[in-house]
Amino acid sequence: MAIGDLNKKFGWIWLLIAPLLGILITAMLNSRGAEYSSVMREVTIAGQNLTLYMGEAFPRVANRLLHVHSGLLAFLNILYGLSIDNVPLTEKTKRLGSILAIAGAVLVTFGFYSIQVMSLSSLGFPLRVLGGISIVVAVLILAVGEIKK
């Protein structure tokens, strides 16, 4: 089995799981009603009633960030898997990059999920930082391999 196969399998599974979890989390958050919806404010200007869009509630923003990042990181892993076996690096280095790409996707995704759960919210930032570092190192490994070609 090639090293990149692990990233390809993970990426496709992660891409399948993310929308399913999105449906579940959105259904759970929609039950909160106004706490989850967009923030609107009614104002009167020159005798006209206007509804101003003031942004989105924090849980909705965090949920959107969670799903956008998990989807993009799934695609990153698929592309990583397609590329890593074609670069002139040692097997150990390729395996390290492969594992870091997967770990980064998992850590960043759970980092965005944890900020939505009050008891886990303090873990959000460290998980996202560790995941981001993992992804940067994995991409750096692949970039060095591509430059060596």
C-alpha positions as a Python dict, from the first residue, in 0.01 Angstrom:
ca = {
    (1, 'M'): (0, 0, 0),
    (2, 'A'): (138, 342, -96),
    (3, 'I'): (180, 606, 173),
    (4, 'G'): (-61, 845, 1),
    (5, 'D'): (-342, 588, 4),
    (6, 'L'): (-399, 660, 373),
    (7, 'N'): (-453, 1031, 302),
    (8, 'K'): (-684, 958, 9),
    (9, 'K'): (-899, 719, 215),
    (10, 'F'): (-906, 956, 510),
    (11, 'G'): (-995, 1252, 286),
    (12, 'W'): (-1290, 1077, 123),
    (13, 'I'): (-1421, 949, 458),
    (14, 'W'): (-1375, 1293, 616),
    (15, 'L'): (-1556, 1450, 323),
    (16, 'L'): (-1847, 1211, 380),
    (17, 'I'): (-1859, 1257, 758),
    (18, 'A'): (-1845, 1640, 757),
    (19, 'P'): (-2181, 1704, 585),
    (20, 'L'): (-2355, 1438, 792),
    (21, 'L'): (-2227, 1592, 1113),
    (22, 'G'): (-2319, 1933, 974),
    (23, 'I'): (-2679, 1827, 933),
    (24, 'L'): (-2685, 1691, 1288),
    (25, 'I'): (-2519, 1994, 1447),
    (26, 'T'): (-2733, 2240, 1251),
    (27, 'A'): (-3049, 2056, 1356),
    (28, 'M'): (-2935, 2070, 1718),
    (29, 'L'): (-2845, 2440, 1697),
    (30, 'N'): (-3163, 2536, 1510),
    (31, 'S'): (-3359, 2422, 1814),
    (32, 'R'): (-3206, 2721, 1995),
    (33, 'G'): (-3411, 2951, 1774),
    (34, 'A'): (-3308, 3317, 1780),
    (35, 'E'): (-2981, 3235, 1954),
    (36, 'Y'): (-2865, 3061, 1634),
    (37, 'S'): (-3021, 3281, 1369),
    (38, 'S'): (-2883, 3596, 1209),
    (39, 'V'): (-2886, 3906, 1426),
    (40, 'M'): (-3125, 4169, 1291),
    (41, 'R'): (-3217, 4509, 1431),
    (42, 'E'): (-3522, 4720, 1353),
    (43, 'V'): (-3449, 5092, 1319),
    (44, 'T'): (-3647, 5393, 1206),
    (45, 'I'): (-3470, 5642, 981),
    (46, 'A'): (-3658, 5944, 847),
    (47, 'G'): (-3989, 5778, 930),
    (48, 'Q'): (-3901, 5455, 746),
    (49, 'N'): (-3874, 5126, 931),
    (50, 'L'): (-3564, 4936, 825),
    (51, 'T'): (-3431, 4596, 920),
    (52, 'L'): (-3054, 4596, 946),
    (53, 'Y'): (-2846, 4283, 919),
    (54, 'M'): (-2603, 4291, 1212),
    (55, 'G'): (-2416, 3967, 1147),
    (56, 'E'): (-2456, 3610, 1257),
    (57, 'A'): (-2472, 3463, 1604),
    (58, 'F'): (-2149, 3309, 1733),
    (59, 'P'): (-2269, 2945, 1726),
    (60, 'R'): (-2364, 2984, 1361),
    (61, 'V'): (-2025, 3135, 1271),
    (62, 'A'): (-1840, 2860, 1459),
    (63, 'N'): (-2051, 2592, 1288),
    (64, 'R'): (-1978, 2741, 946),
    (65, 'L'): (-1603, 2758, 1020),
    (66, 'L'): (-1609, 2396, 1136),
    (67, 'H'): (-1762, 2267, 815),
    (68, 'V'): (-1569, 2484, 573),
    (69, 'H'): (-1238, 2385, 729),
    (70, 'S'): (-1323, 2015, 753),
    (71, 'G'): (-1423, 2006, 386),
    (72, 'L'): (-1116, 2196, 268),
    (73, 'L'): (-886, 1981, 479),
    (74, 'A'): (-1046, 1667, 339),
    (75, 'F'): (-963, 1790, -12),
    (76, 'L'): (-612, 1881, 105),
    (77, 'N'): (-562, 1523, 224),
    (78, 'I'): (-689, 1380, -105),
    (79, 'L'): (-448, 1602, -301),
    (80, 'Y'): (-171, 1521, -55),
    (81, 'G'): (-231, 1151, -106),
    (82, 'L'): (-217, 1192, -482),
    (83, 'S'): (114, 1379, -462),
    (84, 'I'): (323, 1245, -174),
    (85, 'D'): (424, 916, -338),
    (86, 'N'): (568, 1097, -643),
    (87, 'V'): (827, 1308, -459),
    (88, 'P'): (1190, 1204, -405),
    (89, 'L'): (1189, 1191, -24),
    (90, 'T'): (1265, 911, 221),
    (91, 'E'): (980, 682, 321),
    (92, 'K'): (1005, 810, 680),
    (93, 'T'): (966, 1172, 570),
    (94, 'K'): (672, 1087, 344),
    (95, 'R'): (501, 896, 625),
    (96, 'L'): (559, 1186, 868),
    (97, 'G'): (401, 1431, 623),
    (98, 'S'): (109, 1196, 563),
    (99, 'I'): (38, 1155, 933),
    (100, 'L'): (75, 1529, 998),
    (101, 'A'): (-177, 1611, 722),
    (102, 'I'): (-433, 1378, 876),
    (103, 'A'): (-361, 1491, 1233),
    (104, 'G'): (-391, 1854, 1126),
    (105, 'A'): (-732, 1796, 967),
    (106, 'V'): (-861, 1622, 1277),
    (107, 'L'): (-718, 1877, 1521),
    (108, 'V'): (-844, 2183, 1332),
    (109, 'T'): (-1190, 2033, 1288),
    (110, 'F'): (-1222, 1938, 1655),
    (111, 'G'): (-1077, 2276, 1750),
    (112, 'F'): (-1367, 2449, 1576),
    (113, 'Y'): (-1615, 2199, 1721),
    (114, 'S'): (-1489, 2243, 2076),
    (115, 'I'): (-1553, 2619, 2077),
    (116, 'Q'): (-1923, 2539, 2039),
    (117, 'V'): (-1927, 2318, 2350),
    (118, 'M'): (-1893, 2527, 2666),
    (119, 'S'): (-1708, 2262, 2867),
    (120, 'L'): (-1452, 2214, 2585),
    (121, 'S'): (-1421, 2573, 2464),
    (122, 'S'): (-1081, 2627, 2627),
    (123, 'L'): (-938, 2353, 2403),
    (124, 'G'): (-1043, 2525, 2079),
    (125, 'F'): (-747, 2755, 2034),
    (126, 'P'): (-469, 2506, 2124),
    (127, 'L'): (-622, 2238, 1900),
    (128, 'R'): (-645, 2477, 1605),
    (129, 'V'): (-287, 2598, 1657),
    (130, 'L'): (-147, 2243, 1679),
    (131, 'G'): (-353, 2140, 1378),
    (132, 'G'): (-241, 2442, 1180),
    (133, 'I'): (123, 2373, 1259),
    (134, 'S'): (77, 2009, 1156),
    (135, 'I'): (-74, 2111, 824),
    (136, 'V'): (196, 2371, 755),
    (137, 'V'): (473, 2118, 825),
    (138, 'A'): (301, 1855, 608),
    (139, 'V'): (267, 2098, 319),
    (140, 'L'): (627, 2211, 370),
    (141, 'I'): (744, 1849, 344),
    (142, 'L'): (550, 1804, 20),
    (143, 'A'): (677, 2138, -117),
    (144, 'V'): (1039, 2043, -45),
    (145, 'G'): (981, 1712, -223),
    (146, 'E'): (828, 1886, -523),
    (147, 'I'): (1119, 2132, -539),
    (148, 'K'): (1368, 1842, -531),
    (149, 'K'): (1206, 1683, -840),
}
